[in-house]
Amino acid sequence: MPTPVRTVPHVDLDRYLGEWFEIARLPNRFQTDCAGDVRATYAYAADGRVSVTNRCARQNGEVIEAKGVAKVVDTRTSARLKVRFAPAFLSFLPIVWGDYWILGLARDYSWAVVGSPDRKYLWILARESSMDVEQYSRAVAVAKANGFAVDSVVKTLHSHTP
């Protein structure tokens, strides 16, 4: 049996919120239409949870957007969240909530590694649309140490750099 996935010991949500660029990910079914320019924006919602807005560009350049909400499920560390993109009236169903675990985080909050405890989902995120080789290597090492299939990770294309 593999070792359980480990999160970072603490996340300061005030510092974590804001815009993140997807640098790489494990392929997944809900991002098949995303050809590039993938980014996520996190902000406090009026009810105290976190609003989530994911955007990406299709092959033809059309931007698609998904809005959701996240809630912290481990208040001791703030490193384990659940995210929902389904309509609010379905929020009582556990199946509509996905795991969002922060597995790696740069000291200056410039990059993060996010995944799920079943190792099916993995994202490498950064505050800018590119990462230097050393930072990327550190992020991949975090994923690999947590048992993720890093050989299957695909890099995300961005049409511009900040």
C-alpha positions, 0 to 999 in steps of 0.5 A: 500500500502506498504512503498517504499523500502529504500536504504542506504543514500550513497555508496562509489563505490570505497569501494563497488567494489571487491568480495562479497560472497552470504550469503543468497537470496530469491529464483529466476529463474536465480539462479536455477542451483546454488547449492553453492559457489555463489560470485560476483565481481564488478570492474570499466569497461573502459567506467566508468560503473561497470563490474559484474561477477557472479559465482556459482557452480552447484550440480556436482561442475561445475562452471558457470559464468555470465558477465554483466554491471551495471550503477548507476542510482541515482548519488546522493547516488550511492545506486541505480543501474541497472544491465544487463546480456543480450547482449549489442545490447539489452541494449536499451530495459528497460526490460533487466536492473534489479534493484540493490538497496543497502538497507543495508551496514555495516559501514566497507563495510563487508556486504551488503543487495541488493534488488529490489524495487518490493521486488522480489529479495533479496541478503545478501552479505559479503566479506567473505563466512560466517557472524557471527550471529549478522551481519546476524541478522542485515542484515535480519532486514534491509530486513524485515524493507523494507518489504521483505519476510525474512521467504523465504530467503535461506542460500547459501552453501560454500564449503570452508571458507576464 
